[in-house]
Amino acid sequence: MEKPRSIGLLCRGWDPDVGGIESHTLGMARSLIAAGLRVEVLCTGRDPKRTDYGVGDWIIGGIRVRRMNLPSVGPRSLDAFDIDARADARVREWLLHTQPDLVHVHHLSGFGSGALAEIERCGLESIVSLHDYWTLCPRGQMFSADAEACARVEPAICSECIGLTWPDVESTPELVLQRIDRTRRALGRAGLLIVPSLAAGEVLRGAGFGGLEFTCVPNGIDGVGLAKSVSHHRAGRTAGKRLGVIGAVQPSKGVLELARALLDVDDEELVLDVHGSLDDYHGSTAYADALLDLAAKNGRIRLHGPFRTADLSRVLASIDALAAPSRWEEVFGLSAREARAVGLPVLAARRAGLAEWEDVGGVTYVAGTSQEEWVQALSSLDFQPTVPENLTSVETMVDQLRAMYEAVWLKSVPRLA
């Protein structure tokens, strides 16, 4: 019997880590296995008990997962974000051990763009999904240290911003240009570049990757199963004006600004439930601390912390509407789509991937970032449930990916020993 095709997934993290990318890749992996493919995972992790670049192997939900421990000391040069011989060695060891037929890269952070060269050296094809802008901006979101969204790579401005974020990292305009050229060439090694929204591809091209081609494959959502589970959890709960935010609390997400606007609305029934981690943002906890202080002074701001992917339906059932007040150019906007899949109204910033819903019912947009605009939108927000949106399912997404895998496999060359 011919062995099943094997897909290697290179990821930033993996279950039980929380986050949109982690949730997306886990659902994708399960559907690939259900379709008869074998899945192997190499991801990063942080474990103070393990040595730098040390690896550990686990079977998680029937999926073989290898974690590479991130170094305890961060990069000391801009080159080191992408050029890391020890990470390259771990990628190569994993490839030779697991022998995948193709590698689907979901994030290069922690590995560096050299991982794509290692995949090529092993005679394998790669597909890269770009879930943020890390290949253009080492901060990941093209959102500056001064809390401003960036439209494009500006070497002098980027160099200064990198210096503010990582004072020990040498950064000059010339080094910024070199990194863009290096990552552009690395992405050129991939058989296919995938983005989850058309808008994300436009941002990438306009920001510094002109000439690269991007294929849009929307992230899949188990809308039917999610809606059924949410309905079960919601049974018997009285509707109100509980506005939810799902995701990490950081300046690019605009949660603090939303909370301040909400408190300016004279409506004691209107409350904000924040479900997400309050970690540091590139080493600073000032933003999360400000939200913690606000919540401590006013009971209308309620912080619930992070939750496991399996608890998503419970969280969605506990709110009456969802807000996505992003201040960066959102690549997709997963939580907003999950909310629409179960009929929750959505209040969203008109940003990149979020703005592609211009004609979708149940979505209210706020064009600007001023507190007055958000106060006005919050004051008039309709919390009544709407008809759930029919979104791309995980199965449909995986069918699209499998067709792309097959096309790329046809170009594969014999692997190295």
N, C-alpha and C positions, 0 to 999 in steps of 0.2 A: 504494500500500500504506500502510495506517495505521501511523504510527510506534509503537514499543512504549511502554508506560507507563514513566515514569521515577520512580525513588525517590531522593530526596536523603537521605543519612545524615549527621547532625551528630554528631560523635564527639569524645571526649577525645584519642584517639590512633589510630594505624593501623599495620598491619604495615610495617616490622619491629619496631615497639614491642611489648613483651611485656606480658601481663596478661590476666586473665579476660575483661574487656570487649572488649579487642582481638581475642582469639581468637573470642569469640562473634560479633562484628560481621563479621569476615572470613568465617567460615563461612556466616553468613546472607547476606552479599552474593553469595557464589559461588552459593548455591542460588537466589537471586532471579534472577541472570543466567541460570542453567540453565533457569529457568521462563519465560524470555522477556522479562524486564523489564530496563530500563537502570538502572544504579546510578551515582550521583554522590556523592562524599564530600567533606565539609569537616571537617577535624580540626585539632587544635592540635599544636604541636611546639615544641621548644627548639633553636635553632641560633644559637650566638654570632656566626656570620658574617652573619646576617640582621638587619635592623632590626626593632624592635618592631612587631608587627602586619603585618610584611611577609609576602607569600604566595609560595608556589612550587607549581607544578603537575607532577604525575608520573602516569605510567601504571604501576600496580602490579598485576601479575597480571590485566591486561586491564580494570582498574577505574581510572577517572579520579579522582585524589585531589588535592585542594588542601589544603595545610597553612598555617595561620595561625601565625606565630611569636609565642609568648607574650611579654609585656613582661618586660624584665630586672628591673624593680622591681615588687614585689608591691603589692597594694592597700593604701592608706593609710586607708581608711575601710570600715566594714561595707557601706555602700551600694555601694562600688566592686566588690564581689564580683558584683553583679548588674547594675549600671548602668554600661555601658562603651560610649560612643558610637563609639569607633574599632572595637571588635569588632562592634557593630551594623552599621557600614558595610561591614565585610568580609562579614558574613552576607548583607546585601542585594546586594552586588556578585556574590557567588557564586550567589544565587538567580536574579538577572536574566541571568547568563551561562549557567547550566546549564538553566534552565527546567524544574525537576522538576514532576511532577504532584502530589507529596505529599512532606512531609519527615518522616522518622522520626528523632527526637532520641534519642541514647543517652547523652549527658551534656552538661550546661550549664556545667561548670567551664571557665573560660577564656573563655567567651562571655558568660555571665551570662544571667539570665532574660529580659533584653531581646530575646534572639534569637527568642523565641516571638512577641513583638510584631512583629518584622520579618517573620517568616513570614506572619503575619496581614495585615500591610500590603501584602504582595505578592499578596494574594488566594489564599493557599494554606492548606490544612489541615495540621495537624501531629498526629503521634502521639508520645508521650513514653514511653520505657522508663526506669524508675527502677531503676538497678543498685546504688544505695547511698542514703544519706540526706542527700546534699549539699544538697538544696533545703531541708532542715530545719536542718542543721548544717554550717557551712562546713568543719569538719574531715572531713566526709564519712561518718563511721561511727557518729556518736553515741557516741563513745568519748572520754572526757575527757582533758585534759592530766594528770590525776591517775591515769590508767589505770583508769577505772571506766566500765562500760557505762551509758548513760543511757536511762531509760525514756520520757522526754518532754522537751519544751522547757520549761525553767525559766528565765525571763528573767534573773534575778539571777545564777544559777549559770552560765548560758551566757555572760553578759557577762564574768564573771571568767575563765572558761575561754578565751574568745577572746582576752582580754588577755594571758593567759599564753602562748598560742600565737603571737600576733602583737603584740608589745609596741608597735609603731608604729600599730596600728589602733585608732581610737577606737571604743569599744563601751560601750553603756549598756543597761540593761534595756529602755528605750523603743526603742532602735535594734534590739534583737533582735526585739521584737514587730513593729516596722515591716517587718523583713526577712521574717518569717514571713508577714505579710499580703501583702507584695509577691510572694513566690514562690507563695503559694496562688492569688492572682489570675492570675499568669502561667500556672500549670498549668491554670487554668480555661479558658484560651484553646485548649487542645489538644482535638482531637476524641476522643481516647482516651488513658487513662493505663494503662500496662502494668507489671505486676510479675511477676518470675519464680517467685514462690511466694505462696501464700495468706497465709503468716505475715508476709511483708514488707508486704502491704497492711494487715494488722492493726497492725503496728508503726507505720506511717505515720499511720494514723488516730488511734491512741492517743497518738502523740507530738506531734501538733499539726495534722494535716490531716483532722480530723473533718469530714465532709460531702463530701469528695471520693470519687469512685468509682474503684476500681482493678480492672482485668481481669487475671486470671492467665494468662500464657502461659509455661510452663516453657521454659527455654533448651534448645535441641536439641543432641543429642550424636550423633556418628556412631559409635554403639556397635559395629555390625557391622564397619566398616572398622578401627576402633581395636583391637578384639579380635583381628582377623586379623593386624594389624601387630605387636601386642604378642606374640602367639604366635610370630611369626617371630623377633623379637628375643630372646625368652626361650629359644629352642631351645638345649639343651645347658647352660643355666645351672643350677647347683645351688641348690635352695631353701634358705632360711635364715631369719633374723629381722632382715631389713633393713626398718626402718620408715621410710617416706618422708613428707616434707611438701613440698607444691608451692605456691609463691606467695611474694610479697614478705615479707621478715622485718620485722615491725613489731609494736608492743605489742598492737594489737587482735587479732593472729593467734595470740598465745600460744605461739610457737615456743620462745622462751627458757625459759619455764616448763616446757614439755614436755621440753626437753633436760635440765633439772635433775632432773626426775622420773625420766627414763630412767636417768640416772647413779646414781640411788638404788636401782635394781633390780639385784640381785646376779646378773647374767647377762652374761658377757662376749660372748656371741654376739649379744645384742641391741644393734643400732646404729641411729643416726638419720642418714638422708641428707636433707639440706635442699637442695631445688632451687628457688632464687628469689633475687632481688636483695637486697642488703643496703644499700639506700639510706637516706638520712636520712628521718625521719618528722616532717614539719612542721618541718624545720630542725635536728632533733636526731639525732645518730648514736649516742647512748648505748646504745640497745637493741641495735642491730646490733653495736656494739663489744663489748658484754657477751657476745653469742653467739660472736663471733670469738675472744674471750679464752678462753671455755669450750672451744671446739673446739681451740684451740692447746694446751690442757693435757690433753685427753683424746681419743684416737683413735676413740672410739665416737661422737663427734659429727663428721660429715663435711659440709662445706659445698661445694656444687658450683656455686653461682652461677645466674644466669638461663639459660633455654634458649629456643630458637625454637619456635613452635607446631608446626612440622613435626617436631620432635624429641620430642613428647609421648609417643609410643608407646615410644620407646627408654627414656625415663625411667621410665615405668610398668613396663616389663619388667625394670628393674633393681632393683625393690623387691618385698617380699613382703606388705606391708600398707601402708595409708596412714592418716595421722592428720590430723584437722582440729580442732585444739585452740582454736578461735576463742573470743575473749572478748567480741566485739561480736555484735550480733544479725544474724547472716549473712543476707543477702538471698536467697542461693541455695545456694552451696557447690558450685561447679563441679568442683573437683578431686576431691571426695568422690564425686560422681556419675560422673565419668570412671573413677575406680578401680572402682566397682561395675559399670560397664559391661563391664569386662574380668575380673571375678571376683575382684578383690582385696578382702580384708577391710578394713573401715574402722573406725577408732576416732575418735569424734567428740564434741565438746561438744554438749550439748542446747541449741542456740541457733536460734531462729526457723526459717529455711529448712532448716537441717540437721535440726531436730527433726521435720520432717514425715515422716521415714522410720521412725517409731516401730515400724511393723509389717513393715519390710523386713528380710529375712535378710541376714546378713553384716555388719551394722552393730552395733557396741557403743557405747553411750552413756555419757558421764560427765556427771553432772548438775551438779556443782559445779566450783569452780576451785582447790580446795586441792591442794597437792602430794601429800598422802597419797592422795587419791582417784585421781589420775592414776598414782601408783606402783602402787596396787592393780590398776587396770585394765590397765596395761602388764604386770604380773606374770602375769596370767591370759589375756592376749590370744592367741587362736588364729590362727596365721599360715597355716593351711591354705587353699588356694584354694577359692572357693565358686562356685556357679552364677551366671553373669553376670546382672545385673539388666536387664530389658527397659525401657529408658528412652525418653522422647520423642526421636525422631530429628530431625535438622535439617530433613529434608523435611516431616515432620509439622508442625513449628513454622512453617516458611515457608508451608505451606498455610493454617494458622490466621491468620498475618499477612496473607496475600493476601486472605483473606475480609474481614478487618478493613479493609484498605486500600480494597477495593471499596466497603464500607459508608460509609467516610469520604469517598471520592471523590464519592459522590452528593450530598454537602453542599457541594462546592467551589463557589466563586464566581469570576467572571472575574478574572484576575490583573491587577495594575497593570503599566504599561509602565515 
